[in-house]
Amino acid sequence: MQIRSLMMAGAVAGLAIGVAGTASAQSASDQIRAQQAQIDYMKRQIDLMQQKLQDLQTTTQATQQAATATAAAVAKVTPPAGKKGIQVGAVTITPGGFIDGDFLYRNKNMTSDTNTKFNSIPFGNSSNDHVDETRFSARQSRLSLLATTDVDSSTHLTAYYEMDFQGASNTSNSNQSNSYEPRIRNIYATVDWDDIGLHLLAGQSWSLATLNSKGISPRNEVTPIGIDQAYVPGFTYTRAPGFRVTKDLLDKTLWLAASVEQPQTTTTGTAPSGTGTLVTNTGGTYFDADTGGPSYSIDAAPDFIAKVAWEPGFGHYELYGIASFARDRVNFVNHTQIDGAVGVGVNLPVLPKLLDFQVTGQVGQGEGRYSAGQLPDVTFGANGSIHPLTDYNVLVGLVGHPTPTVDVYGFAGLEHADRWYQNVTVGKTTTQYGYGDPLANNTGCNIEGGTCTANTRDLMGLTTGFWWKFYQGDFGSARWGAQYEYVARNVWPGAGGGGTADNNIVMTAFRFYPF
């Protein structure tokens, strides 16, 4: 019995040991599987993290590419430092100009827009002397484009275009649509070689004879800042096609320049006529060929102008000379007359940033068209010979800046043309030649409907006004201005005497500058 019990106890113990061994083996297998599962999970997490990292890298690259593309796009339209405008490749384009609305009143009618023809102020013999004139205009509205680029650090190219709407043709009228035409004011290109101080201009620009504010360079011209687009009697200018070369010296304190410019001799008096005679032509191809339209002279050569400008440290000073070559053909023979003038100009900041002073003057023969009043250049003798008229002009001006938003100005100008005349009597007939003839019939100058053949001796002008910049902000700037002018036209005495015709002119303007 005891032995049986021992055997059973041993069997139970052995079974327990076996069960324990089996359990131990099962537990190890479970642990291996659990560890494998953890390893697999970690692998999946690593793969997922690698995928996310790859996606992040792809996104980062895309973002960087987009940022690069954006920066490149911005760079294409962002001008270099110190410039403004829109970048197109290597060219910076800067728009300019303004929208303009004008009102004008003249106490004597001249049937003229905001461009007063000073030499046509009517005398009492004209019905226009007895009626006044009121007009509105938007034709001074202006558009300009400036394109600049740098070939290298010392070579620069510029193109400039400026236009307004003061052109008129035989279809232009004020009936319903005010169908007036754009016209060129300036259109030219320049090349600047800074390393050698040489500058070239080609195209239509302000004449080299016009005063500059800095050096001798385009877009620095000193013009009367009033509203009247004829400016002031005595102001020296043309805007004509030509070529100009400028050299700066002495660290840009001295400038020398020379130009050839489009000639256009203006004539007056009895012109020779007959077979084999040519004085002027009516317009040909691409010129106005209408009857009564402009005439075109047959000058022998371009106008030549040379100028020196000096800036010693205070102010700007200029001296220039003009040579022109008037020509006609009479009785199958060409006649050429060489004319010329000298001029000076001064621009001074009397009180820097507060008051500027300017004065210009010119004297010579045959150069009347270089002044705002457009007195004639030459007249003719009985045999067709050309006789230049001695002329001079002077303009004095002050421009004040009492506040950063207000400019006030005053200008006084004078133009004069000498007389030259010749009377030829054949039988009982006397033919008058020249300009300012004492026999000119002036008996009806002050009688409405009377005869008045008087020639202008002097044009005098006084003007004052202001500009107020009442808005300056993100949307451009807006200005309002007003101007008063008094202009007098004196004539050479003739039969019946001389006299003076004058005009009082008031103009106002609103301008919006979007750029």
C-alpha positions as CSV (number, residue, x, y, z in Angstrom):
1,M,0.0,0.0,0.0
2,Q,2.8,2.3,0.9
3,I,4.7,1.4,-2.2
4,R,1.6,2.1,-4.3
5,S,1.2,5.5,-2.7
6,L,4.9,6.3,-3.4
7,M,4.5,5.2,-7.0
8,M,1.4,7.4,-7.5
9,A,3.2,10.3,-5.9
10,G,6.1,9.8,-8.2
11,A,3.7,9.7,-11.2
12,V,2.0,12.9,-10.1
13,A,5.3,14.6,-9.7
14,G,6.5,13.5,-13.1
15,L,3.3,14.7,-14.7
16,A,3.7,18.0,-12.9
17,I,7.2,18.3,-14.2
18,G,6.1,17.5,-17.8
19,V,3.2,19.9,-17.6
20,A,5.6,22.5,-16.3
21,G,8.1,21.8,-19.1
22,T,5.3,22.0,-21.7
23,A,4.1,25.3,-20.3
24,S,7.6,26.6,-20.3
25,A,8.0,25.8,-24.0
26,Q,4.7,27.3,-24.9
27,S,5.6,30.5,-23.0
28,A,8.9,30.9,-24.9
29,S,7.1,30.4,-28.2
30,D,4.6,33.1,-27.3
31,Q,7.3,35.5,-26.4
32,I,9.1,34.9,-29.7
33,R,5.9,35.5,-31.6
34,A,5.2,38.7,-29.5
35,Q,8.8,39.9,-30.1
36,Q,8.4,39.2,-33.8
37,A,5.1,41.1,-33.8
38,Q,6.8,44.1,-32.2
39,I,9.6,43.9,-34.7
40,D,7.1,43.9,-37.5
41,Y,5.3,46.8,-36.0
42,M,8.5,48.8,-35.6
43,K,9.4,48.0,-39.2
44,R,6.0,49.3,-40.4
45,Q,6.5,52.4,-38.2
46,I,9.9,52.9,-39.7
47,D,8.5,52.5,-43.2
48,L,5.7,54.9,-42.5
49,M,8.2,57.4,-41.1
50,Q,10.4,57.0,-44.1
51,Q,7.4,57.6,-46.4
52,K,6.4,60.7,-44.4
53,L,10.0,61.9,-44.5
54,Q,10.1,61.4,-48.3
55,D,6.8,63.2,-48.7
56,L,8.1,66.0,-46.5
57,Q,11.2,66.3,-48.7
58,T,9.1,66.3,-51.8
59,T,6.8,69.0,-50.3
60,T,9.9,71.0,-49.2
61,Q,11.4,70.8,-52.7
62,A,8.1,71.9,-54.3
63,T,7.9,74.8,-51.8
64,Q,11.4,75.8,-52.5
65,Q,10.8,75.6,-56.3
66,A,7.6,77.6,-55.9
67,A,9.5,80.2,-53.8
68,T,12.3,80.3,-56.4
69,A,9.8,80.7,-59.2
70,T,8.0,83.5,-57.2
71,A,11.3,85.2,-56.5
72,A,12.2,85.0,-60.2
73,A,8.8,86.4,-61.2
74,V,9.1,89.2,-58.7
75,A,12.6,89.9,-59.9
76,K,11.3,90.2,-63.5
77,V,9.0,93.1,-62.6
78,T,11.0,94.6,-59.8
79,P,13.4,97.3,-61.0
80,P,17.0,97.6,-59.7
81,A,17.7,99.7,-56.6
82,G,17.3,103.4,-57.3
83,K,14.8,102.9,-60.1
84,K,11.1,102.7,-60.4
85,G,8.8,101.0,-62.9
86,I,8.2,97.6,-64.3
87,Q,11.0,95.2,-65.1
88,V,10.7,93.4,-68.5
89,G,13.8,91.2,-68.9
90,A,16.7,93.6,-68.6
91,V,14.6,96.7,-69.4
92,T,12.9,98.9,-66.8
93,I,9.8,100.6,-68.1
94,T,8.4,103.6,-66.3
95,P,5.0,105.0,-67.3
96,G,4.2,108.6,-66.7
97,G,1.9,111.5,-67.6
98,F,-1.4,112.9,-66.3
99,I,-5.1,113.3,-66.9
100,D,-5.9,117.0,-67.4
101,G,-9.1,119.1,-67.3
102,D,-8.7,122.8,-68.2
103,F,-10.9,125.9,-68.2
104,L,-9.8,129.1,-70.0
105,Y,-11.1,132.6,-70.5
106,R,-9.8,135.3,-72.8
107,N,-11.3,138.7,-72.9
108,K,-10.5,138.8,-76.7
109,N,-11.5,135.8,-78.8
110,M,-8.6,133.9,-80.5
111,T,-10.4,130.7,-81.3
112,S,-7.6,128.8,-79.6
113,D,-7.2,126.0,-77.1
114,T,-4.8,126.2,-74.2
115,N,-2.0,127.3,-76.6
116,T,-2.2,131.1,-77.1
117,K,-0.8,132.3,-80.3
118,F,0.7,135.5,-78.9
119,N,1.5,137.0,-82.4
120,S,-2.2,136.8,-83.4
121,I,-3.9,139.0,-80.7
122,P,-6.6,140.8,-82.6
123,F,-6.8,144.6,-83.1
124,G,-10.1,146.6,-83.1
125,N,-10.5,146.1,-86.8
126,S,-11.3,142.4,-86.1
127,S,-14.7,141.4,-84.8
128,N,-12.9,139.0,-82.5
129,D,-11.6,142.0,-80.6
130,H,-15.1,142.7,-79.5
131,V,-16.1,139.3,-78.1
132,D,-14.6,137.2,-75.4
133,E,-13.8,133.5,-75.3
134,T,-14.5,130.6,-72.9
135,R,-13.4,127.1,-73.4
136,F,-12.9,123.7,-71.7
137,S,-10.3,121.3,-72.7
138,A,-8.8,117.9,-71.8
139,R,-6.2,117.9,-74.6
140,Q,-3.2,118.6,-72.4
141,S,-3.6,115.1,-71.0
142,R,-0.3,113.4,-71.4
143,L,1.2,109.9,-71.7
144,S,4.9,109.1,-71.4
145,L,7.0,105.9,-71.3
146,L,10.6,105.7,-70.2
147,A,12.6,102.5,-71.0
148,T,16.1,102.1,-69.6
149,T,18.7,99.3,-69.5
150,D,22.3,98.9,-68.6
151,V,24.6,97.3,-71.2
152,D,27.3,97.2,-68.5
153,S,28.3,99.2,-65.5
154,S,29.2,102.2,-67.6
155,T,27.0,102.0,-70.7
156,H,23.3,102.9,-70.4
157,L,20.5,102.9,-73.0
158,T,17.3,105.0,-72.7
159,A,14.2,105.4,-74.9
160,Y,11.6,108.0,-74.1
161,Y,8.2,108.7,-75.7
162,E,5.8,111.6,-74.7
163,M,2.6,112.6,-76.3
164,D,-0.5,114.7,-75.8
165,F,-3.7,115.4,-77.7
166,Q,-3.1,118.8,-79.1
167,G,-2.9,117.7,-82.7
168,A,-5.6,118.8,-85.2
169,S,-6.5,117.9,-88.8
170,N,-9.2,119.0,-91.2
171,T,-11.5,116.5,-89.6
172,S,-11.0,117.7,-86.0
173,N,-13.9,119.7,-84.5
174,S,-15.6,120.6,-81.3
175,N,-19.1,119.8,-82.5
176,Q,-19.9,116.5,-80.7
177,S,-17.0,114.2,-80.0
178,N,-14.1,116.7,-79.9
179,S,-12.1,114.6,-82.4
180,Y,-8.6,115.8,-81.9
181,E,-5.5,113.8,-82.5
182,P,-2.5,112.6,-80.5
183,R,0.8,114.3,-81.3
184,I,4.4,113.7,-80.6
185,R,6.0,116.0,-78.0
186,N,9.2,114.1,-77.5
187,I,10.4,110.7,-78.8
188,Y,14.1,109.9,-78.7
189,A,16.8,107.4,-77.7
190,T,20.0,108.1,-75.8
191,V,23.3,106.3,-75.1
192,D,25.4,107.2,-72.1
193,W,29.1,106.1,-71.8
194,D,29.9,107.1,-68.3
195,D,33.5,105.9,-68.4
196,I,34.4,108.4,-71.1
197,G,31.7,111.0,-70.2
198,L,30.1,110.9,-73.7
199,H,26.3,111.1,-74.3
200,L,24.4,110.7,-77.6
201,L,20.8,111.7,-78.3
202,A,18.8,110.9,-81.5
203,G,15.1,111.7,-82.2
204,Q,12.7,114.6,-81.4
205,S,13.5,116.4,-78.2
206,W,13.6,119.9,-76.7
207,S,16.2,122.0,-78.6
208,L,19.7,122.3,-77.3
209,A,18.9,126.0,-77.1
210,T,16.4,125.4,-74.2
211,L,17.7,126.0,-70.7
212,N,18.6,122.9,-68.5
213,S,18.5,122.6,-64.8
214,K,21.3,120.1,-64.5
215,G,24.2,119.6,-67.0
216,I,23.1,119.2,-70.6
217,S,20.8,116.2,-70.4
218,P,17.2,115.4,-71.6
219,R,14.3,115.6,-69.2
220,N,16.0,118.3,-67.2
221,E,14.7,121.3,-69.2
222,V,13.6,124.4,-67.3
223,T,10.2,125.4,-68.7
224,P,7.6,127.9,-67.4
225,I,5.3,125.8,-65.2
226,G,2.0,127.6,-66.1
227,I,-1.0,126.1,-67.8
228,D,-0.7,127.9,-71.2
229,Q,1.1,125.5,-73.5
230,A,2.5,128.4,-75.5
231,Y,4.3,129.2,-72.3
232,V,5.3,132.9,-72.1
233,P,6.6,135.4,-74.7
234,G,10.4,135.4,-74.4
235,F,10.8,131.7,-73.7
236,T,13.4,130.0,-75.9
237,Y,12.5,126.6,-77.3
238,T,11.6,124.3,-80.1
239,R,10.9,120.5,-80.1
240,A,12.3,119.2,-83.3
241,P,14.1,116.1,-84.6
242,G,17.8,116.0,-84.6
243,F,21.1,114.5,-83.2
244,R,23.1,115.7,-80.2
245,V,26.5,114.8,-78.7
246,T,27.4,115.9,-75.2
247,K,30.7,115.6,-73.3
248,D,31.0,116.1,-69.6
249,L,34.3,117.4,-68.1
250,L,35.9,118.3,-64.8
251,D,34.0,115.8,-62.7
252,K,30.7,116.8,-64.3
253,T,30.9,120.5,-63.6
254,L,31.4,121.5,-67.2
255,W,29.5,120.3,-70.3
256,L,30.1,120.8,-74.0
257,A,27.4,119.9,-76.5
258,A,26.6,120.2,-80.2
259,S,23.5,119.4,-82.2
260,V,22.0,119.3,-85.7
261,E,18.3,120.0,-85.7
262,Q,15.4,120.2,-88.1
263,P,15.4,123.6,-89.8
264,Q,12.2,125.5,-90.7
265,T,12.7,129.1,-91.7
266,T,9.6,131.3,-91.1
267,T,9.0,134.0,-93.7
268,T,7.0,137.2,-93.9
269,G,6.3,140.0,-96.4
270,T,5.8,139.9,-100.2
271,A,7.6,136.8,-101.5
272,P,9.0,136.8,-105.0
273,S,7.0,134.9,-107.6
274,G,7.2,133.8,-111.2
275,T,8.8,131.1,-113.3
276,G,11.9,129.6,-111.8
277,T,11.0,130.9,-108.3
278,L,10.6,128.8,-105.2
279,V,10.3,130.1,-101.6
280,T,8.3,127.5,-99.7
281,N,6.4,124.3,-100.5
282,T,3.0,123.0,-99.4
283,G,3.0,119.7,-97.7
284,G,4.0,116.5,-99.6
285,T,3.9,112.9,-98.5
286,Y,3.1,112.6,-94.8
287,F,2.8,116.3,-94.4
288,D,-0.3,118.4,-94.3
289,A,-1.1,119.2,-97.9
290,D,-4.4,121.0,-97.3
291,T,-5.0,124.4,-98.9
292,G,-4.1,127.0,-96.3
293,G,-2.1,124.5,-94.3
294,P,1.5,125.0,-93.2
295,S,4.3,125.7,-95.6
296,Y,7.7,124.1,-95.6
297,S,11.0,126.0,-96.1
298,I,13.8,124.8,-98.4
299,D,16.7,125.5,-96.1
300,A,20.2,124.7,-97.4
301,A,21.3,122.8,-94.3
302,P,20.2,121.8,-90.8
303,D,20.3,124.2,-87.9
304,F,23.6,123.9,-85.9
305,I,23.7,124.6,-82.2
306,A,26.7,124.5,-79.8
307,K,26.4,125.0,-76.1
308,V,28.6,125.1,-72.9
309,A,27.1,124.6,-69.4
310,W,28.9,125.3,-66.2
311,E,28.1,124.5,-62.5
312,P,30.8,126.0,-60.3
313,G,29.0,125.1,-57.1
314,F,26.1,127.5,-57.0
315,G,23.7,127.7,-59.8
316,H,23.7,126.6,-63.5
317,Y,25.0,128.8,-66.3
318,E,24.7,128.3,-70.1
319,L,26.0,129.9,-73.3
320,Y,25.1,128.8,-76.8
321,G,25.1,129.8,-80.4
322,I,22.8,128.9,-83.4
323,A,23.6,128.9,-87.1
324,S,20.8,128.4,-89.7
325,F,20.8,128.5,-93.5
326,A,17.7,130.1,-95.1
327,R,17.3,129.6,-98.9
328,D,15.0,130.5,-101.8
329,R,15.3,130.2,-105.6
330,V,14.4,133.2,-107.7
331,N,14.8,133.6,-111.5
332,F,16.5,130.1,-111.6
333,V,19.1,131.2,-109.1
334,N,19.5,129.9,-105.5
335,H,20.0,132.4,-102.7
336,T,21.3,131.2,-99.3
337,Q,21.4,133.4,-96.2
338,I,23.5,132.3,-93.2
339,D,21.8,133.5,-90.0
340,G,22.7,133.1,-86.4
341,A,22.1,134.0,-82.8
342,V,23.7,133.7,-79.3
343,G,22.0,133.0,-76.1
344,V,22.5,132.7,-72.4
345,G,20.7,131.0,-69.5
346,V,20.9,131.0,-65.7
347,N,19.1,128.9,-63.2
348,L,19.7,129.7,-59.5
349,P,18.4,128.2,-56.3
350,V,18.2,131.6,-54.6
351,L,16.8,130.0,-51.4
352,P,17.4,126.2,-51.7
353,K,14.1,124.3,-51.8
354,L,12.2,127.7,-51.3
355,L,12.9,130.0,-54.2
356,D,14.3,129.5,-57.7
357,F,15.3,132.2,-60.2
358,Q,15.8,131.8,-63.9
359,V,16.7,134.1,-66.8
360,T,17.2,133.4,-70.5
361,G,18.0,135.6,-73.4
362,Q,18.8,135.4,-77.1
363,V,19.9,138.0,-79.7
364,G,20.7,137.5,-83.4
365,Q,19.3,137.5,-86.9
366,G,16.8,135.2,-88.5
367,E,16.0,133.1,-85.4
368,G,12.6,134.4,-84.3
369,R,11.0,130.9,-84.4
370,Y,13.2,129.8,-81.5
371,S,10.9,132.0,-79.2
372,A,7.4,131.3,-77.9
373,G,5.9,134.2,-79.8
374,Q,7.1,132.9,-83.2
375,L,8.0,136.2,-84.7
376,P,9.3,135.7,-88.3
377,D,12.8,134.8,-89.2
378,V,13.3,136.5,-92.6
379,T,11.7,138.7,-95.3
380,F,12.4,139.4,-98.9
381,G,13.7,142.1,-101.2
382,A,12.4,143.0,-104.6
383,N,14.9,140.8,-106.3
384,G,14.1,137.8,-104.1
385,S,17.1,138.3,-101.8
386,I,16.6,137.0,-98.3
387,H,16.9,139.5,-95.5
388,P,17.0,138.2,-91.9
389,L,15.2,140.2,-89.2
390,T,17.2,141.2,-86.2
391,D,15.5,139.8,-83.2
392,Y,15.9,139.3,-79.5
393,N,14.0,137.7,-76.6
394,V,14.4,137.6,-72.8
395,L,12.5,135.8,-70.0
396,V,12.8,136.2,-66.3
397,G,11.0,134.0,-63.8
398,L,10.7,133.2,-60.1
399,V,9.3,129.9,-58.7
400,G,8.6,129.7,-55.0
401,H,7.9,126.6,-52.9
402,P,6.3,128.0,-49.7
403,T,5.2,124.5,-48.6
404,P,6.0,121.0,-49.9
405,T,2.6,120.9,-51.6
406,V,2.4,124.4,-53.1
407,D,4.3,126.1,-55.9
408,V,3.8,129.8,-56.9
409,Y,5.4,131.4,-59.9
410,G,5.7,134.6,-61.8
411,F,7.3,135.2,-65.3
412,A,7.9,138.3,-67.4
413,G,9.0,138.1,-71.1
414,L,9.7,140.2,-74.1
415,E,10.3,139.4,-77.8
416,H,11.3,141.9,-80.5
417,A,11.7,141.9,-84.3
418,D,13.4,144.8,-86.1
419,R,12.0,146.3,-89.3
420,W,13.5,145.9,-92.8
421,Y,11.6,147.2,-95.8
422,Q,12.0,148.2,-99.4
423,N,9.4,150.0,-101.6
424,V,9.7,149.8,-105.4
425,T,7.7,152.1,-107.6
426,V,7.1,151.3,-111.3
427,G,5.0,153.9,-113.0
428,K,2.2,154.7,-110.6
429,T,2.4,151.4,-108.7
430,T,4.4,151.0,-105.6
431,T,5.1,147.5,-104.3
432,Q,6.0,147.1,-100.7
433,Y,8.6,144.5,-99.6
434,G,9.9,143.7,-96.1
435,Y,8.7,144.0,-92.6
436,G,7.6,147.0,-90.5
437,D,7.1,149.2,-93.6
438,P,6.2,152.9,-92.6
439,L,3.9,152.9,-95.6
440,A,1.9,149.9,-94.3
441,N,-1.8,150.7,-94.2
442,N,-2.7,150.9,-90.5
443,T,-5.5,153.4,-90.9
444,G,-8.2,151.0,-89.8
445,C,-6.5,149.1,-86.9
446,N,-9.0,150.5,-84.4
447,I,-12.1,150.5,-86.6
448,E,-14.1,147.3,-86.8
449,G,-13.9,146.1,-90.4
450,G,-11.1,148.5,-91.2
451,T,-7.7,147.8,-92.8
452,C,-4.7,146.9,-90.6
453,T,-1.6,145.4,-92.1
454,A,0.6,146.2,-89.1
455,N,3.7,144.0,-88.4
456,T,4.5,143.1,-84.8
457,R,7.4,144.9,-83.2
458,D,7.2,143.6,-79.6
459,L,5.4,140.9,-77.7
460,M,5.3,141.4,-73.9
461,G,3.9,138.9,-71.4
462,L,3.3,138.8,-67.7
463,T,2.0,135.8,-65.9
464,T,1.5,134.5,-62.4
465,G,-0.1,131.5,-60.8
466,F,0.1,128.5,-58.5
467,W,-0.1,124.7,-58.3
468,W,-1.5,123.0,-55.2
469,K,-0.8,119.3,-54.8
470,F,-3.8,118.5,-52.6
471,Y,-3.4,114.7,-52.7
472,Q,-0.3,112.5,-52.6
473,G,-0.7,108.8,-51.7
474,D,-0.8,105.2,-52.8
475,F,-3.1,106.1,-55.7
476,G,-0.8,108.8,-57.3
477,S,-1.2,112.5,-56.8
478,A,-3.7,115.2,-57.7
479,R,-3.1,118.9,-58.4
480,W,-5.1,122.0,-59.0
481,G,-3.7,125.2,-60.5
482,A,-4.7,128.6,-61.7
483,Q,-2.9,131.1,-64.0
484,Y,-3.4,134.7,-65.0
485,E,-1.7,136.2,-68.1
486,Y,-1.5,139.6,-69.6
487,V,-0.1,139.7,-73.2
488,A,0.5,142.8,-75.3
489,R,1.3,143.0,-79.0
490,N,2.9,146.3,-80.2
491,V,3.2,146.9,-83.9
492,W,5.5,149.0,-86.1
493,P,4.0,152.4,-87.0
494,G,2.7,152.7,-90.6
495,A,0.3,155.0,-92.4
496,G,-2.3,155.7,-89.7
497,G,0.1,155.1,-86.8
498,G,0.8,152.1,-84.7
499,G,-0.8,150.8,-81.6
500,T,-1.1,147.9,-79.1
501,A,-3.4,145.0,-78.9
502,D,-3.6,143.1,-75.6
503,N,-5.4,140.2,-74.0
504,N,-6.2,139.2,-70.5
505,I,-6.3,135.4,-70.0
506,V,-7.3,133.2,-67.0
507,M,-6.8,129.5,-67.0
508,T,-7.4,126.8,-64.4
509,A,-6.4,123.1,-64.5
510,F,-7.0,119.9,-62.6
511,R,-4.5,117.1,-63.1
512,F,-4.3,113.6,-61.8
513,Y,-0.9,111.8,-61.9
514,P,-1.5,108.1,-61.6
515,F,2.2,107.1,-61.6
